[in-house]
């Protein structure tokens, strides 16, 4: 989705110790360096898929999410390899926020490299139809096959926001020749207000989950043809009482790891259009069947 795809510097000793503990813990989980220098040469990927088969699904997700830290950001780097969007179906050297989520989930769920391609198609396309029209462009609506909404399980009161997802009008802003049988979809999202995020009960948060930044920007409908309710996505990784967000950041220009609550305070709270967050648990491949 185009619109989705689109620290404080003073750190005390306590924070330094926390960062050190997180670094050591993630090193133990991944069994590799922070970034094994993965690029668009995918020779390393089959080795990593095979080496991590004995790990739990959650640990595989964390490991692959960690692998790509520092990888450059590029808006909309993937396509179908042909047709309207001839960008490659997959790549490992550039990401936006959505393609980063999709690639990591596909890698973690794969038995081998051929299965990764199968998993990638399933996570990125509706009804396994590999074309631009059926790509899962709207994260808030299209990615529920791979995710379980757990926003209401964080031990605090939630709010609701409603919008109209109009895929056909949105597609027509890309090219007037694109036609589909999509009809407007009224969607209500449950979310945690940005001022309440610090109140979340971390006991209910999985080791790794997906977070979406909920946006209320009615003016966007005028230019995009549709409401867009999720402006950004990333992974939340929990280690003890610490929660990091790992995400493809357009501002930073690459995939970064930040303290999640600092990210909320520094980036989300000051925004006039970002109103809160939504959290999804990631289904195992077995659960998706």
C-alpha positions as CSV (number, residue, x, y, z in Angstrom):
1,X,0.0,0.0,0.0
2,X,1.5,3.2,-1.1
3,X,0.4,5.3,1.8
4,X,1.3,2.7,4.4
5,X,4.6,2.1,2.6
6,X,4.6,5.2,3.2
7,X,15.7,9.2,20.8
8,X,16.1,11.1,22.9
9,X,19.9,11.4,22.8
10,X,20.3,11.5,26.6
11,X,20.5,7.9,27.7
12,X,21.2,6.9,31.4
13,X,23.1,3.9,32.5
14,X,19.9,2.0,33.1
15,X,19.0,2.4,29.4
16,X,22.4,1.4,28.3
17,X,22.2,-1.8,30.3
18,X,18.8,-2.5,28.8
19,X,20.1,-2.1,25.3
20,X,23.1,-4.3,26.1
21,X,20.7,-7.0,27.4
22,X,18.5,-6.8,24.4
23,X,21.5,-7.1,22.0
24,X,22.8,-10.2,23.8
25,X,19.3,-11.8,23.9
26,X,18.7,-11.2,20.2
27,X,22.1,-12.5,19.3
28,X,21.3,-15.7,21.2
29,X,17.9,-15.9,19.4
30,X,19.2,-15.4,15.9
31,X,22.4,-17.4,16.2
32,X,24.1,-14.9,13.8
33,X,25.4,-11.3,13.6
34,X,23.0,-8.4,13.8
35,X,23.0,-8.1,10.0
36,X,24.4,-11.0,8.0
37,X,24.8,-8.8,5.0
38,X,21.8,-10.1,3.1
39,X,21.3,-8.4,-0.2
40,X,19.5,-9.2,-3.4
41,X,21.8,-12.1,-4.0
42,X,19.5,-14.7,-2.3
43,X,22.2,-17.5,-1.9
44,X,22.3,-16.9,1.9
45,X,18.5,-17.1,2.3
46,X,18.1,-20.9,1.7
47,X,20.9,-21.5,4.2
48,X,19.1,-19.4,6.8
49,X,15.7,-21.0,6.2
50,X,17.2,-24.5,6.6
51,X,19.4,-23.6,9.6
52,X,16.4,-22.2,11.5
53,X,13.9,-25.1,11.1
54,X,14.5,-26.3,14.6
55,X,13.6,-22.9,16.1
56,X,10.1,-22.0,17.2
57,X,8.1,-19.9,14.8
58,X,8.3,-16.9,17.0
59,X,12.1,-17.2,17.2
60,X,12.3,-17.5,13.4
61,X,10.2,-14.4,13.0
62,X,12.5,-12.5,15.4
63,X,15.7,-13.8,13.7
64,X,14.6,-12.8,10.2
65,X,13.3,-9.5,11.3
66,X,16.7,-8.8,12.9
67,X,18.6,-9.9,9.8
68,X,17.4,-6.9,7.8
69,X,18.2,-4.1,10.2
70,X,20.1,-1.4,8.3
71,X,18.8,-2.6,4.9
72,X,17.8,0.5,2.8
73,X,14.3,1.8,2.5
74,X,12.6,2.1,-0.9
75,X,8.9,2.9,-1.4
76,X,7.0,0.2,-3.3
77,X,10.0,-2.0,-4.2
78,X,8.1,-5.1,-5.2
79,X,5.7,-6.0,-8.0
80,X,4.6,-9.0,-10.0
81,X,7.7,-9.2,-12.2
82,X,5.6,-8.4,-15.2
83,X,2.6,-6.5,-16.3
84,X,1.5,-3.2,-14.6
85,X,4.2,-3.4,-12.0
86,X,7.2,-5.3,-13.3
87,X,9.2,-4.9,-10.0
88,X,10.4,-8.3,-8.7
89,X,8.0,-10.5,-6.6
90,X,10.6,-10.6,-3.8
91,X,13.9,-9.0,-3.0
92,X,16.1,-8.7,0.1
93,X,18.1,-5.5,-0.5
94,X,15.4,-2.8,-0.2
95,X,12.1,-2.6,1.7
96,X,9.2,-0.4,2.5
97,X,7.2,-1.0,5.8
98,X,4.7,-3.4,4.3
99,X,7.1,-5.5,2.1
100,X,9.4,-5.9,5.1
101,X,6.5,-7.4,7.1
102,X,5.5,-9.7,4.3
103,X,9.0,-10.9,3.4
104,X,9.8,-11.8,7.1
105,X,6.5,-13.6,7.6
106,X,7.1,-15.6,4.4
107,X,10.6,-16.5,5.4
108,X,9.7,-17.6,8.9
109,X,6.9,-19.8,7.6
110,X,8.9,-21.5,4.9
111,X,10.3,-25.0,4.9
112,X,12.7,-24.2,2.0
113,X,13.3,-21.5,-0.6
114,X,10.7,-22.8,-3.0
115,X,8.2,-22.8,-0.1
116,X,9.2,-19.2,0.7
117,X,8.0,-18.1,-2.7
118,X,4.7,-19.9,-2.1
119,X,4.4,-18.3,1.3
120,X,5.2,-14.8,-0.2
121,X,2.5,-15.2,-2.7
122,X,0.0,-16.2,-0.1
123,X,0.9,-13.3,2.3
124,X,0.9,-10.7,-0.5
125,X,-2.0,-11.6,-2.7
126,X,-5.8,-12.2,-2.4
127,X,-6.9,-15.7,-3.4
128,X,-3.4,-16.4,-4.7
129,X,-4.1,-14.3,-7.8
130,X,-0.7,-12.8,-8.7
131,X,-1.6,-9.5,-10.3
132,X,-1.6,-5.8,-9.2
133,X,-5.4,-5.7,-8.7
134,X,-5.3,-8.6,-6.2
135,X,-2.2,-7.5,-4.3
136,X,-3.0,-6.8,-0.6
137,X,-2.7,-3.1,-0.8
138,X,-4.7,-2.1,2.2
139,X,-3.1,-3.5,5.3
140,X,-6.1,-2.7,7.6
141,X,-8.4,-4.9,5.4
142,X,-6.3,-7.3,3.4
143,X,-3.8,-9.0,5.7
144,X,-6.1,-10.7,8.2
145,X,-5.3,-14.1,6.7
146,X,-1.9,-14.0,8.3
147,X,-2.7,-12.0,11.5
148,X,-5.0,-12.1,14.6
149,X,-6.2,-8.9,16.0
150,X,-5.2,-8.7,19.6
151,X,-5.7,-4.9,20.1
152,X,-8.5,-5.6,22.7
153,X,-6.3,-8.0,24.7
154,X,-3.9,-5.4,26.1
155,X,-5.7,-4.8,29.3
156,X,-6.9,-1.2,28.5
157,X,-9.9,0.4,27.0
158,X,-9.9,0.8,23.2
159,X,-11.5,3.2,20.8
160,X,-13.1,2.8,17.3
161,X,-12.5,4.5,14.0
162,X,-14.6,4.0,10.9
163,X,-13.7,4.6,7.2
164,X,-14.6,3.5,3.7
165,X,-12.0,1.4,1.8
166,X,-12.8,1.9,-1.9
167,X,-10.3,-0.2,-3.8
168,X,-11.7,0.5,-7.2
169,X,-11.4,4.3,-6.9
170,X,-7.9,3.9,-5.3
171,X,-6.8,1.7,-8.3
172,X,-8.1,4.2,-10.7
173,X,-5.8,6.8,-9.2
174,X,-2.9,4.5,-10.3
175,X,-4.2,4.0,-13.9
176,X,-7.6,4.6,-15.5
177,X,-7.2,1.3,-17.4
178,X,-7.4,-0.7,-14.1
179,X,-10.9,-2.0,-13.5
180,X,-12.1,-4.5,-10.9
181,X,-15.3,-5.7,-9.2
182,X,-14.4,-4.3,-5.8
183,X,-17.2,-2.5,-4.0
184,X,-16.6,0.1,-1.2
185,X,-16.1,-1.5,2.1
186,X,-17.1,0.1,5.4
187,X,-14.5,-0.8,8.0
188,X,-14.4,-0.1,11.7
189,X,-11.0,-0.5,13.4
190,X,-10.5,-0.9,17.1
191,X,-7.4,0.9,18.3
192,X,-5.4,2.0,21.4
193,X,-5.3,5.7,21.8
194,X,-1.8,7.1,21.4
195,X,-2.0,8.6,24.9
196,X,-2.8,5.2,26.4
197,X,-0.1,3.1,24.9
198,X,2.1,3.3,28.0
199,X,-0.7,1.7,30.0
200,X,-0.6,-1.6,27.9
201,X,-0.1,-4.7,30.0
202,X,3.0,-6.2,28.5
203,X,2.2,-9.7,29.9
204,X,-0.4,-10.0,27.1
205,X,2.0,-8.9,24.3
206,X,3.5,-11.9,22.3
207,X,7.3,-12.2,21.8
208,X,6.8,-10.7,18.4
209,X,3.8,-9.0,16.9
210,X,2.8,-6.5,14.2
211,X,1.9,-3.0,15.1
212,X,0.0,-0.6,12.9
213,X,-0.2,3.2,13.3
214,X,-3.8,4.2,13.0
215,X,-4.5,7.4,11.0
216,X,-7.5,9.7,10.8
217,X,-7.0,11.8,7.7
218,X,-10.3,12.4,5.8
219,X,-8.6,14.7,3.4
220,X,-6.5,11.8,2.1
221,X,-9.6,10.3,0.5
222,X,-9.8,13.2,-1.9
223,X,-6.4,12.4,-3.4
224,X,-6.2,8.7,-3.0
225,X,-9.8,7.7,-3.8
226,X,-10.1,5.8,-0.5
227,X,-9.7,6.2,3.2
228,X,-6.4,4.9,4.4
229,X,-6.5,4.0,8.1
230,X,-3.1,2.4,8.7
231,X,-0.3,4.8,7.9
232,X,2.7,2.6,8.9
233,X,3.5,-0.9,10.2
234,X,6.4,-2.6,11.9
235,X,7.3,-5.5,14.2
236,X,7.1,-5.3,18.0
237,X,9.7,-7.4,19.8
238,X,9.4,-8.0,23.5
239,X,12.3,-9.0,25.7
240,X,11.4,-8.9,29.4
241,X,10.0,-5.5,30.1
242,X,11.4,-3.9,27.0
243,X,9.5,-3.5,23.7
244,X,11.3,-2.5,20.5
245,X,9.7,-1.6,17.2
246,X,11.7,-2.8,14.2
247,X,10.5,-1.2,11.0
248,X,11.4,0.1,7.6
249,X,11.6,3.9,8.2
250,X,11.3,6.3,5.3
251,X,12.7,9.1,7.6
252,X,15.8,7.1,8.6
253,X,16.2,5.7,5.1
254,X,16.6,2.1,6.3
255,X,15.2,-0.6,8.6
256,X,15.8,0.5,12.2
257,X,15.2,-0.7,15.8
258,X,13.9,1.8,18.3
259,X,12.4,1.7,21.8
260,X,8.7,1.4,21.0
261,X,7.5,3.8,23.7
262,X,10.1,6.4,22.7
263,X,8.9,6.1,19.1
264,X,5.3,6.7,20.3
265,X,6.3,9.8,22.3
266,X,8.6,11.2,19.6
267,X,6.8,10.3,16.4
268,X,3.1,9.4,17.0
269,X,2.0,11.7,19.8
270,X,3.1,14.9,18.0
271,X,1.2,14.0,14.8
272,X,-2.2,15.6,14.1
273,X,-3.4,12.6,12.0
274,X,-1.9,9.6,13.8
275,X,-4.4,8.7,16.6
276,X,-3.2,5.4,18.0
277,X,-2.0,1.9,17.4
278,X,-3.4,-1.5,16.4
279,X,-1.7,-4.8,17.3
280,X,-1.8,-8.2,15.6
281,X,-0.4,-11.6,16.6
282,X,1.1,-13.4,13.7
283,X,-0.5,-16.7,12.8
284,X,1.6,-19.8,12.5
285,X,1.5,-21.5,9.0
286,X,-0.6,-24.2,10.6
287,X,-3.1,-21.7,11.9
288,X,-3.5,-20.1,8.5
289,X,-4.6,-23.4,6.9
